[in-house]
Amino acid sequence: MTKQFWINLPVKDVNVSKEFFSKLGFRFNSQFGNGPNSAAMQVGEKDVTVMLFDEATFKGFVENCGLADTAKGVEVLLSIDAESKEEVDQLAQKAIEAGGKSNHKPREMDGWMYGCLFTDPDGHSWNVLHMDMSKMPGR
């Protein structure tokens, strides 16, 4: 059975991406995927790995496929949880201050979720979400 899960993202500049995500509080694993063409970002308590590859390296993995144009559409929505509404607000602010973009202010959704969307410097979409499970419908 599968034991680990990696997400691979193309980035224009690995160092710019590392700086951006470091400012948001993400950690990087220096033991693998750490070089001029890649970085291994660790996400969450289970340390899901988000591999950041420069576009040339990433294209080598997908062979004849082109890269998604994040200026024209969303190729994937990467969601991360937050422990509180305040943490959502803080992460949204850090993302903007670090060079990300957002037209979506943190807000309440469906009476039990609070979240926001931002894009990183390469246009990848991130969703930060706090879920109050005690207010979840059907519970």
ABEGO torsion letter per residue (X at the ends): XBABBBBBBBBABAAAAAAAAAAAGBBBBAABGBBAABBBBBBEAAGBBBBBBBAAAAAAAAEABBBBBAAABBABBBBBBBABAAAAAAAAAAAAAAGBBBABBBBBBGGABBBBBBBBAAGBBBBBBBBBAAABBGX
